[in-house]
Amino acid sequence: MALQQLTEEQIRTWTRREKDEWWLKNVYRGDMAQLTFRSGLTGFLLGGVLAATALYIAAKTGITIGVGLTSVILAFAIFRILHGAGMVQDMTILENNCTQSIATAAGYTVTALSSSLGAYMLVTGVIIPWWQMMIWIVLIACIGVLIAFPMKRRFINEDQLPFPEGRASGVVLDALYHGAAGAGMFKARLLGVVAVGTATWQALVSDGWMKLIQFKILRMDQWAGMKEPWVVQERLDTYYYQAQGAALKILGTDIRVLGLRLTLDAAMLGVGGLMGIAVATSCLLGAFINFVVLAPIMIERGDIVERVLASGKVVPISRAEIVNQWSLWWGVAMMVAGALVGLLAKPELFTSAFKSLKGTGTNKAVTAGPDPLKDIELPLWMSWVGVPVLSILGAYVAHLFFGVPMYLALVSLPLIFVLTVICTNSMALTSWTPTGALSKITQFTMGAIDKTNPASNLLPAGMTAEIAANAANLLSDIKPGYMLGGKPRHQAAGHVIGLVAGVAACVPLYFLLFLPPDANGVRSTATIISEQFAMPGALQWKGVAEIIAKGFGGLPVSALITMGVAVAAAIAIELARVFTKGRFPLSAVSIGLGVVLPPESTFAMFVGALIFWLMGLKHKTPGTRKHVIWVEGAEPICAGLISGSALMGIGNAILNVLIS
């Protein structure tokens, strides 16, 4: 069935009541199953699993991947197979949409863990108890839900804004259920085959899985005398060093110390395919400038050195030390400057936000009379009562859990609504939420008031950014439900279910992967960042917090000079993108991201992006098998690479804890 939509003339001239009545008559499917037990359970389970993979990727790359389309394809495939076997009725299109809403909401929980909360623990050295993490994430996400639904009536019902990412999900859902026969199952099979192949490879390079197979199952330690399990080396240069023994150096520094290694990380190939060639190239450029050019020079100058701890232990130079001691500053400067310039270069976001705040859109006002959707929409009183109550509760929780002065937490609250409107406008027009740039406004504002307590800028900024992002992303998630005739109340309930699924999966996993106990059972924040998990998002927040607290006086002169150059370059790059209308191939934010990522991961992402870019150029003709695989199937392939690798990587971490 073709998706119905209003014409530009109707959008411009009709009142909201007329639009609501048209939607109720022509689009709404009130008699179709939507939030059922099976769709709720499927969304809960898929959301937990996919949120875990998103946390794994965010910790590696600082990029929060969307899980909506992956959940759509998986839910479609699962129930189509079960239906074919005669076990269940096939899932309706609205049940699938509800499953997607739940799974997508679960993925939202990842951002705080990999950014503001991680930065807070890194700066203070204090581990946040698991139950406090859960309460904080669910509380601020619920505020985002309650803010989003009144805005839904304006941005979606009245203005009919596009929300490109949400619309794409609606189109995919419609194509799966009403498109060419077999197209949906082909994408599902493509995702499954790639995921299984990737998982097999990841098991071969994982010591935990090999230990389980070789020692616990095959008992090779007993009859073959093996002391360590055999694994395939994921870092391909290991074979070179095993054969040659000689180290490759730049200005006397071993390239392994610089992190310049070749790795076949399937998850990073998938992330690169999703991010595209322009972003991946920018990340690679940042890594090259930092680790190939600048870091060896700074090591030779003595600006990056081995550290001696109070205990007398020597911390050798490594990629993490290079970033923490020197590179972080110019990388963060470039990301912040680039994000702010990119935001300021889009004045339409502010003008449309101002119109929304004033309530002066292009459409006619709603005429008097009963609301035709009053029994379908989430009641407005829930937002008018819930937002103030939960916001004050959030301020109190920030004070109680993290020591944020109560007056600062309350002062930050008015920023929530303004930033949410800006983020929502941005998401509606571009599928981009400028939370990184906007959070820095709150962070610097709160830090200027109180420089002594890092929580004073980290947590209020995290709260405003997360609420704004949750509301904007939820509206993008509501868009396909509106297109397909779903009930908004069911999507709101599904969102809350997804939040519970996300925290239930991600918070315990966070402790397992990033805060594991040592031999004495003691956990330390020193393990949050490792060679495997760079935590670039948390590092960016940490860098800004430390600049606020300490100023620039303690930094090496070389770092200050490089920061100045980075800011100037970021401004020039973003202005070039503006004047060329986005055709300039570099991104300042992505270059800065490449500085804090492990260069081996950056190179793997570039390889993944290059493969999909080249295959897209080679197979342009729609309808051909190669086009269906490499262009139309690009997202399922990338999702298979990410999910297969991430799930096996998570399993490997669990096995290493369980198997001594």
ZATI-499994 format. One record per residue (C-alpha): residue number from 1; x, y negated, z. Coordinates in Angstrom, 2 decimals. Last residue first. Layout:
residues N
  kolro       xx       yy       zz
    NUM        X        Y        Z
...
This chain:
residues 660
  kolro       xx       yy       zz
    660    40.15    18.69    35.21
    659    37.10    18.99    33.01
    658    34.17    16.85    34.19
    657    35.73    13.40    33.75
    656    37.46    14.26    30.46
    655    34.21    15.84    29.31
    654    32.27    12.62    29.91
    653    34.80    10.58    27.92
    652    34.65    13.10    25.06
    651    30.86    12.93    25.04
    650    31.05     9.16    24.61
    649    33.45     9.62    21.71
    648    31.17    12.29    20.23
    647    28.22     9.90    20.44
    646    30.24     7.02    19.01
    645    31.66     8.93    16.04
    644    28.40    10.48    14.90
    643    26.42     7.30    15.59
    642    28.81     4.95    13.80
    641    29.50     7.03    10.69
    640    25.83     8.01    10.40
    639    24.70     4.38    10.76
    638    27.18     3.39     8.06
    637    25.80     6.05     5.73
    636    22.19     5.08     6.56
    635    23.06     1.40     5.87
    634    24.77     2.04     2.55
    633    22.00     4.28     1.20
    632    20.45     1.70    -1.13
    631    23.90     0.68    -2.34
    630    26.18     3.72    -2.15
    629    23.72     6.61    -2.39
    628    20.88     5.15    -4.48
    627    23.40     3.37    -6.71
    626    25.32     6.63    -7.20
    625    22.09     8.42    -8.15
    624    21.13     5.83   -10.74
    623    17.83     3.99   -10.22
    622    19.28     0.52    -9.89
    621    22.45    -0.18   -11.92
    620    25.11    -1.85    -9.81
    619    27.29     1.22    -9.21
    618    30.85    -0.07    -9.55
    617    30.33    -3.36    -7.73
    616    28.53    -1.64    -4.84
    615    31.24     1.04    -4.73
    614    33.87    -1.68    -4.45
    613    32.04    -3.48    -1.65
    612    31.29    -0.22     0.19
    611    34.95     0.84     0.11
    610    36.25    -2.63     0.95
    609    33.99    -2.95     4.00
    608    35.20     0.41     5.34
    607    38.86    -0.47     4.67
    606    38.40    -3.84     6.38
    605    36.84    -2.16     9.41
    604    39.81     0.25     9.58
    603    42.23    -2.70     9.40
    602    40.45    -4.47    12.25
    601    40.46    -1.29    14.34
    600    44.23    -0.91    13.89
    599    44.64    -4.62    14.63
    598    43.10    -4.17    18.10
    597    40.54    -6.99    18.36
    596    41.41   -10.27    20.10
    595    42.92   -12.05    17.08
    594    40.47   -10.58    14.56
    593    37.63   -12.25    16.46
    592    39.28   -15.63    15.87
    591    39.35   -14.97    12.12
    590    35.68   -13.90    12.33
    589    34.66   -17.14    14.03
    588    36.58   -19.18    11.45
    587    34.86   -17.44     8.52
    586    36.54   -17.09     5.13
    585    35.17   -16.55     1.60
    584    33.92   -20.06     0.78
    583    30.60   -19.34    -0.97
    582    28.47   -20.44     1.98
    581    27.05   -23.57     0.38
    580    30.48   -24.64    -0.97
    579    30.32   -27.85     1.10
    578    29.17   -26.01     4.23
    577    31.68   -23.18     3.95
    576    34.47   -25.72     3.40
    575    33.26   -27.55     6.52
    574    33.52   -24.26     8.43
    573    37.07   -23.68     7.22
    572    38.25   -27.23     7.94
    571    36.75   -27.22    11.45
    570    38.28   -23.83    12.21
    569    41.68   -24.96    10.89
    568    41.65   -28.04    13.13
    567    40.64   -25.94    16.15
    566    43.31   -23.33    15.37
    565    46.03   -25.97    14.94
    564    45.18   -27.43    18.33
    563    45.11   -23.98    19.91
    562    48.49   -23.17    18.33
    561    50.04   -26.27    19.87
    560    48.59   -25.43    23.29
    559    49.83   -21.84    23.07
    558    53.33   -22.97    22.07
    557    53.41   -25.34    25.04
    556    52.78   -22.38    27.34
    555    49.53   -22.57    29.34
    554    49.37   -23.64    32.99
    553    48.36   -27.23    32.27
    552    45.39   -26.41    30.04
    551    42.68   -26.53    32.70
    550    42.52   -24.04    35.52
    549    38.80   -23.49    36.14
    548    37.31   -24.60    32.81
    547    40.12   -22.98    30.81
    546    39.64   -19.83    32.89
    545    35.90   -19.71    32.17
    544    36.50   -20.25    28.44
    543    38.98   -17.37    28.33
    542    36.71   -15.06    30.34
    541    33.80   -15.63    27.95
    540    36.03   -14.80    24.98
    539    37.55   -11.80    26.76
    538    34.10   -10.43    27.57
    537    33.17   -10.47    23.88
    536    36.54    -9.03    22.84
    535    36.12    -5.94    25.04
    534    39.28    -4.26    23.63
    533    38.16    -0.68    24.29
    532    40.60     2.03    23.22
    531    43.77     0.19    24.24
    530    42.05    -0.73    27.48
    529    39.92    -3.50    28.96
    528    37.48    -2.58    31.74
    527    40.18    -0.51    33.47
    526    41.62    -3.42    35.48
    525    38.16    -3.93    37.00
    524    39.01    -1.16    39.45
    523    37.23     1.93    40.78
    522    38.58     3.98    43.68
    521    37.97     7.74    43.85
    520    41.50     8.50    45.00
    519    42.52     9.97    41.64
    518    41.10     6.89    39.93
    517    37.40     6.14    39.48
    516    36.12     5.24    35.99
    515    35.04     1.63    35.41
    514    35.02     1.23    31.61
    513    33.67     4.48    30.17
    512    31.81     6.06    33.10
    511    30.76     2.82    34.77
    510    29.41     1.45    31.49
    509    27.72     4.78    30.74
    508    25.76     4.51    34.00
    507    24.66     0.98    32.94
    506    23.98     1.88    29.31
    505    21.43     4.69    29.41
    504    19.03     3.60    32.16
    503    19.61    -0.03    31.19
    502    18.53     0.61    27.62
    501    15.58     2.87    28.41
    500    14.17     0.32    30.90
    499    14.54    -2.44    28.33
    498    12.85    -0.25    25.73
    497     9.79     0.27    27.91
    496     9.58    -3.53    28.32
    495     9.71    -3.98    24.55
    494     7.05    -1.35    24.04
    493     4.68    -3.23    26.34
    492     5.21    -6.38    24.30
    491     4.80    -4.45    21.04
    490     1.56    -2.93    22.30
    489     0.23    -6.36    23.20
    488     1.10    -7.60    19.70
    487    -1.21    -5.03    18.02
    486     0.13    -3.93    14.64
    485    -1.13    -5.01    11.24
    484     1.88    -4.10     9.07
    483     3.21    -7.61     8.53
    482     2.56    -8.56    12.18
    481     4.41    -5.44    13.36
    480     7.24    -6.28    10.96
    479     7.50    -9.78    12.52
    478     7.40    -8.63    16.15
    477    11.05    -7.47    15.97
    476    12.20   -10.87    14.71
    475    10.18   -12.39    17.54
    474    11.91   -10.02    19.96
    473    15.30   -11.07    18.62
    472    14.56   -14.73    19.28
    471    13.20   -14.05    22.79
    470    16.06   -11.74    23.72
    469    18.69   -14.13    22.34
    468    17.28   -17.10    24.27
    467    17.01   -15.08    27.48
    466    20.53   -13.71    27.04
    465    22.09   -17.09    26.30
    464    20.36   -18.88    29.17
    463    21.28   -16.17    31.68
    462    24.84   -15.75    30.44
    461    25.40   -19.49    30.67
    460    23.94   -19.51    34.19
    459    26.13   -16.47    35.03
    458    29.47   -17.57    33.59
    457    29.51   -21.24    34.60
    456    28.86   -21.06    38.33
    455    30.23   -17.50    38.50
    454    33.70   -18.92    37.87
    453    33.51   -20.81    41.20
    452    35.95   -23.69    41.70
    451    35.11   -25.75    38.63
    450    31.61   -26.79    39.73
    449    29.85   -29.62    37.86
    448    32.10   -29.51    34.78
    447    31.78   -25.72    34.79
    446    27.98   -25.96    34.60
    445    28.20   -28.14    31.50
    444    31.06   -26.14    29.94
    443    29.21   -22.85    30.33
    442    25.84   -24.28    29.29
    441    27.29   -25.69    26.06
    440    29.35   -22.51    25.65
    439    26.13   -20.50    25.66
    438    24.96   -22.45    22.60
    437    27.99   -21.49    20.52
    436    27.77   -17.77    21.26
    435    23.96   -17.80    21.20
    434    23.86   -19.00    17.59
    433    21.20   -16.43    16.60
    432    21.45   -15.47    12.92
    431    18.58   -13.87    10.96
    430    18.72   -17.01     8.73
    429    15.38   -18.87     8.88
    428    13.47   -17.20    11.70
    427    16.62   -16.32    13.64
    426    17.76   -19.95    13.51
    425    14.36   -21.26    14.53
    424    14.29   -18.74    17.37
    423    17.77   -19.71    18.55
    422    16.86   -23.41    18.61
    421    13.58   -22.74    20.45
    420    15.36   -20.47    22.92
    419    18.08   -23.07    23.54
    418    15.45   -25.68    24.46
    417    13.49   -23.27    26.68
    416    16.53   -21.98    28.56
    415    18.15   -25.39    29.02
    414    15.47   -26.30    31.56
    413    16.74   -23.43    33.78
    412    20.38   -24.53    34.08
    411    19.66   -27.01    36.89
    410    18.01   -24.24    38.93
    409    21.12   -22.04    38.84
    408    23.25   -25.05    39.69
    407    21.05   -25.96    42.68
    406    21.17   -22.39    43.97
    405    24.94   -22.25    44.02
    404    26.01   -19.14    42.07
    403    27.23   -16.51    44.55
    402    26.88   -13.55    42.22
    401    24.16   -11.34    43.69
    400    22.20   -13.77    45.88
    399    22.71   -16.94    43.85
    398    22.12   -15.30    40.48
    397    19.15   -13.47    42.06
    396    17.73   -16.78    43.27
    395    18.06   -18.32    39.80
    394    16.40   -15.26    38.28
    393    13.53   -15.51    40.81
    392    13.09   -19.14    39.81
    391    12.97   -18.04    36.19
    390    10.64   -15.13    37.02
    389     8.08   -17.43    38.64
    388     8.35   -20.16    36.01
    387     8.09   -17.68    33.09
    386     5.39   -15.45    34.61
    385     2.66   -17.99    35.27
    384     2.53   -19.79    31.92
    383     3.65   -16.60    30.16
    382     0.99   -14.32    31.65
    381    -1.56   -17.10    31.21
    380    -0.98   -16.89    27.46
    379    -2.66   -13.49    27.23
    378    -0.64   -11.14    24.96
    377    -2.44   -11.22    21.61
    376    -5.13    -8.70    20.68
    375    -8.24    -9.62    22.68
    374    -7.73   -13.37    22.18
    373    -7.05   -12.91    18.47
    372   -10.06   -14.84    17.11
    371    -9.42   -17.66    19.64
    370   -12.77   -19.23    20.47
    369   -13.61   -22.69    19.19
    368   -11.93   -25.95    18.38
    367    -9.76   -26.23    15.29
    366    -6.13   -25.21    15.41
    365    -3.98   -28.04    14.18
    364    -3.11   -28.44    10.54
    363     0.21   -27.13     9.37
    362     3.47   -28.99     8.81
    361     4.54   -28.66    12.41
    360     4.18   -31.32    15.06
    359     4.05   -29.40    18.35
    358     6.56   -31.75    19.96
    357     8.83   -28.86    20.99
    356     8.29   -27.23    17.61
    355     9.13   -30.46    15.79
    354    12.32   -30.74    17.84
    353    13.24   -27.14    16.97
    352    12.64   -27.91    13.30
    351    14.97   -30.90    13.58
    350    17.57   -28.95    15.53
    349    17.70   -25.97    13.18
    348    17.54   -28.33    10.20
    347    20.76   -29.91    11.42
    346    22.71   -26.83    10.28
    345    26.30   -28.12    10.21
    344    26.11   -28.58    13.98
    343    25.81   -24.81    14.41
    342    28.70   -23.96    12.10
    341    30.80   -26.63    13.80
    340    29.98   -25.12    17.21
    339    30.69   -21.55    16.11
    338    33.98   -22.48    14.42
    337    35.19   -24.47    17.42
    336    34.29   -21.65    19.83
    335    35.81   -18.89    17.69
    334    38.97   -20.84    16.86
    333    39.61   -21.89    20.44
    332    38.96   -18.31    21.60
    331    41.61   -16.97    19.20
    330    44.01   -19.76    20.08
    329    43.76   -19.00    23.77
    328    43.57   -15.23    23.62
    327    46.89   -14.97    21.80
    326    49.15   -15.84    24.76
    325    49.21   -13.79    27.94
    324    45.93   -11.87    27.61
    323    46.26   -11.07    23.90
    322    49.93   -10.10    23.97
    321    49.34    -8.14    27.17
    320    46.54    -6.14    25.51
    319    48.73    -5.39    22.50
    318    51.53    -4.24    24.75
    317    54.45    -5.75    26.64
    316    55.39    -3.66    29.65
    315    53.77    -4.06    33.10
    314    56.54    -3.50    35.65
    313    55.47    -2.23    39.09
    312    57.08    -4.08    41.98
    311    53.92    -3.99    44.09
    310    53.45    -7.72    43.56
    309    53.32    -7.03    39.83
    308    56.20    -7.66    37.42
    307    55.12    -8.82    33.98
    306    56.94    -8.10    30.72
    305    57.12   -11.17    28.53
    304    55.19   -13.24    25.98
    303    56.46   -16.84    25.82
    302    60.02   -15.50    25.73
    301    60.92   -16.93    22.33
    300    61.39   -13.43    20.83
    299    58.02   -12.36    22.20
    298    56.50   -15.54    20.80
    297    57.96   -14.88    17.34
    296    56.78   -11.26    17.35
    295    53.26   -12.45    18.37
    294    52.98   -15.15    15.69
    293    53.57   -13.36    12.39
    292    52.46    -9.71    12.33
    291    50.18    -9.67    15.39
    290    48.53   -13.08    15.20
    289    48.52   -14.01    11.51
    288    47.75   -10.43    10.44
    287    44.95    -9.98    13.00
    286    43.30   -13.25    11.98
    285    43.54   -12.31     8.29
    284    42.02    -8.89     9.01
    283    39.07   -10.50    10.78
    282    38.54   -12.86     7.83
    281    38.67    -9.94     5.39
    280    36.08    -8.05     7.45
    279    33.75   -11.07     7.47
    278    33.97   -11.51     3.70
    277    33.85    -7.78     2.86
    276    30.64    -6.96     4.68
    275    29.69    -6.50     8.35
    274    27.77    -3.25     7.81
    273    30.50    -1.44     5.89
    272    33.08    -2.64     8.38
    271    31.05    -1.22    11.26
    270    30.89     2.11     9.44
    269    34.65     2.24     8.87
    268    35.10     1.26    12.52
    267    33.00     4.24    13.60
    266    35.08     6.55    11.40
    265    38.35     5.62    13.10
    264    41.11     6.83    10.77
    263    43.98     4.91    12.31
    262    47.06     3.19    10.96
    261    49.04     1.28    13.56
    260    50.06    -2.30    14.13
    259    49.23    -2.53    17.84
    258    52.09    -4.95    18.49
    257    53.77    -2.43    20.78
    256    53.39     0.13    17.97
    255    55.13    -2.34    15.64
    254    58.24    -2.07    17.81
    253    59.59    -5.57    18.45
    252    63.07    -6.50    17.17
    251    61.94    -9.32    14.90
    250    59.35    -6.90    13.42
    249    60.18    -3.24    14.05
    248    59.60     0.23    12.61
    247    60.67     2.94    15.03
    246    62.84     5.87    13.95
    245    61.83     9.39    14.98
    244    61.39    10.38    11.35
    243    59.02    13.38    11.43
    242    57.18    12.77    14.72
    241    57.24     9.04    14.03
    240    55.63     9.55    10.62
    239    53.04    11.96    12.00
    238    52.05     9.40    14.64
    237    51.45     6.90    11.80
    236    48.07     8.58    11.19
    235    46.56     7.52    14.47
    234    43.69     9.98    14.76
    233    46.17    12.78    15.45
    232    44.37    16.11    15.10
    231    44.27    17.77    18.50
    230    45.96    20.77    20.10
    229    45.15    21.16    23.78
    228    47.98    20.86    26.31
    227    49.66    23.64    28.29
    226    49.11    26.49    25.83
    225    50.28    29.94    26.96
    224    48.46    31.74    24.15
    223    46.55    34.27    26.29
    222    45.78    32.04    29.28
    221    45.79    28.46    27.93
    220    43.95    29.76    24.88
    219    40.89    30.56    26.98
    218    38.61    30.37    23.88
    217    35.72    28.68    25.71
    216    37.24    26.71    28.58
    215    40.76    26.15    27.22
    214    40.48    25.77    23.43
    213    36.87    24.58    23.08
    212    36.60    22.42    26.19
    211    40.14    21.06    25.84
    210    39.46    20.30    22.18
    209    36.34    18.37    23.13
    208    38.17    16.41    25.82
    207    41.27    15.75    23.69
    206    39.29    14.14    20.89
    205    40.69    14.07    17.32
    204    38.97    17.30    16.21
    203    35.72    16.31    17.94
    202    35.69    13.01    16.03
    201    36.03    14.87    12.72
    200    33.06    17.10    13.55
    199    31.03    14.09    14.69
    198    31.79    12.34    11.40
    197    30.59    15.31     9.35
    196    27.45    15.61    11.47
    195    26.72    11.87    11.23
    194    27.33    11.79     7.46
    193    24.96    14.70     6.89
    192    22.30    13.20     9.17
    191    22.37     9.70     7.67
    190    22.14    11.06     4.14
    189    19.37    13.43     5.18
    188    17.40    10.52     6.64
    187    17.98     8.44     3.54
    186    16.74    11.31     1.36
    185    13.78    11.84     3.71
    184    12.63     8.27     3.11
    183    12.93     8.49    -0.66
    182    11.11    11.86    -0.84
    181     7.98    10.54    -2.51
    180     8.37     7.00    -3.77
    179     6.98     4.37    -1.41
    178     4.01     4.35     0.95
    177     5.38     5.68     4.23
    176     9.10     5.06     3.83
    175     8.61     1.97     1.64
    174     6.26     0.35     4.15
    173     8.75     0.99     6.95
    172    11.61    -0.41     4.86
    171     9.58    -3.53     4.00
    170     8.72    -4.09     7.65
    169    12.36    -3.67     8.67
    168    13.42    -6.16     5.99
    167    10.83    -8.62     7.29
    166    12.42    -8.41    10.72
    165    15.85    -9.17     9.29
    164    14.56   -12.03     7.14
    163    12.50   -13.77     9.89
    162    10.34   -15.44     7.17
    161     8.41   -18.17     9.01
    160     4.61   -17.83     8.80
    159     4.24   -21.34    10.33
    158     0.98   -20.47    12.09
    157     1.00   -16.80    13.06
    156     4.77   -16.23    13.01
    155     6.46   -19.37    14.39
    154     3.57   -20.85    16.37
    153     1.71   -17.83    17.73
    152     5.01   -16.04    18.30
    151     6.25   -18.96    20.38
    150     3.62   -18.11    23.03
    149     4.91   -14.54    22.86
    148     8.64   -15.22    23.06
    147     8.82   -16.92    26.45
    146     7.27   -13.93    28.23
    145     9.58   -11.50    26.47
    144    12.69   -13.60    27.19
    143    11.74   -13.76    30.87
    142    11.49    -9.96    30.77
    141    15.06    -9.81    29.40
    140    16.33   -11.97    32.26
    139    14.83    -9.62    34.84
    138    15.79    -6.37    33.10
    137    19.45    -7.38    32.81
    136    19.74    -8.70    36.38
    135    17.94    -5.76    38.02
    134    20.05    -3.20    36.16
    133    23.36    -4.91    36.86
    132    22.42    -5.27    40.55
    131    21.64    -1.56    40.70
    130    25.02    -0.67    39.23
    129    26.97    -2.68    41.78
    128    29.01    -5.52    40.22
    127    32.73    -4.77    40.46
    126    34.69    -7.74    41.79
    125    38.02    -8.68    40.20
    124    36.72   -12.25    39.94
    123    37.73   -13.09    36.37
    122    37.43    -9.58    34.88
    121    34.18    -8.87    36.74
    120    32.60   -12.11    35.54
    119    33.84   -11.51    32.00
    118    32.16    -8.09    31.89
    117    28.91    -9.63    33.14
    116    29.10   -12.42    30.52
    115    30.09   -10.34    27.48
    114    29.95    -6.55    26.98
    113    27.38    -5.86    29.68
    112    25.30    -8.91    28.75
    111    25.08    -7.84    25.10
    110    24.22    -4.17    25.58
    109    20.71    -4.64    26.97
    108    19.41    -5.77    23.56
    107    19.81    -2.23    22.18
    106    16.97    -0.98    24.37
    105    14.73    -3.65    22.86
    104    15.50    -2.27    19.40
    103    14.58     1.26    20.49
    102    11.25     0.15    21.93
    101    10.32    -1.99    18.94
    100    11.40     0.77    16.54
     99     9.18     3.28    18.30
     98     6.33     0.77    17.99
     97     6.98     0.48    14.26
     96     7.00     4.27    14.00
     95     3.66     4.43    15.79
     94     2.46     1.72    13.41
     93     3.45     3.75    10.33
     92     1.67     6.77    11.71
     91     3.67     9.75    12.96
     90     2.87    13.03    11.21
     89     0.65    15.40    13.15
     88     2.57    18.01    15.10
     87     3.93    21.58    14.86
     86     2.96    22.54    11.30
     85     6.58    22.87    10.16
     84     6.08    20.00     7.72
     83     4.76    17.90    10.59
     82     7.88    18.64    12.62
     81    10.06    17.63     9.64
     80     8.07    14.42     9.01
     79     8.13    13.72    12.73
     78    11.91    13.85    13.04
     77    12.57    12.14     9.70
     76    10.36     9.12    10.38
     75    11.75     8.75    13.91
     74    15.32     8.89    12.55
     73    14.66     6.40     9.73
     72    12.95     3.85    11.98
     71    15.52     4.30    14.76
     70    18.34     3.53    12.31
     69    16.43     0.49    11.05
     68    16.12    -0.94    14.55
     67    19.57    -0.16    15.97
     66    21.22    -3.53    15.37
     65    24.94    -3.67    16.01
     64    26.37    -5.90    18.72
     63    29.85    -6.90    17.59
     62    32.58    -7.43    20.21
     61    34.63    -4.80    18.39
     60    35.47    -1.88    20.65
     59    33.23    -2.67    23.61
     58    30.42    -3.65    21.25
     57    30.82    -0.34    19.37
     56    30.48     1.80    22.52
     55    27.62    -0.37    23.78
     54    25.80     0.09    20.45
     53    26.29     3.87    20.67
     52    24.73     3.85    24.14
     51    21.87     1.67    22.88
     50    21.28     4.28    20.14
     49    20.94     7.09    22.66
     48    18.73     5.17    25.08
     47    16.57     3.73    22.32
     46    16.12     7.13    20.67
     45    14.88     8.58    23.96
     44    12.60     5.67    24.89
     43    11.36     5.22    21.32
     42    10.46     8.90    21.07
     41     8.73     8.78    24.46
     40     6.74     5.67    23.58
     39     5.83     7.00    20.12
     38     4.80    10.32    21.66
     37     2.72     8.80    24.44
     36     1.01     6.43    22.03
     35     1.72     2.78    21.32
     34     0.43     2.61    17.72
     33    -2.46     4.81    16.58
     32    -4.54     3.17    13.85
     31    -8.03     1.80    14.63
     30    -6.93    -1.80    15.08
     29    -5.18    -1.97    11.74
     28    -4.87    -5.74    11.23
     27    -3.96    -6.84     7.71
     26    -7.03    -8.10     5.82
     25    -9.72    -9.12     8.34
     24    -7.57    -9.93    11.41
     23    -4.91   -11.55     9.23
     22    -7.47   -13.78     7.48
     21    -9.01   -14.73    10.83
     20    -5.59   -15.59    12.23
     19    -4.74   -17.69     9.17
     18    -8.02   -19.55     9.39
     17    -7.51   -20.08    13.11
     16    -3.99   -21.34    12.45
     15    -5.35   -23.99    10.13
     14    -4.87   -23.56     6.40
     13    -3.04   -26.12     4.26
     12     0.67   -25.24     4.20
     11     0.43   -21.49     4.69
     10    -2.41   -21.30     2.16
      9    -0.41   -23.22    -0.43
      8     2.67   -21.06     0.15
      7     0.54   -17.97    -0.43
      6    -0.45   -15.69     2.41
      5     0.82   -12.15     2.71
      4    -0.30    -8.61     1.98
      3     2.15    -5.71     1.94
      2     1.41    -3.40    -0.96
      1     0.00     0.00     0.00
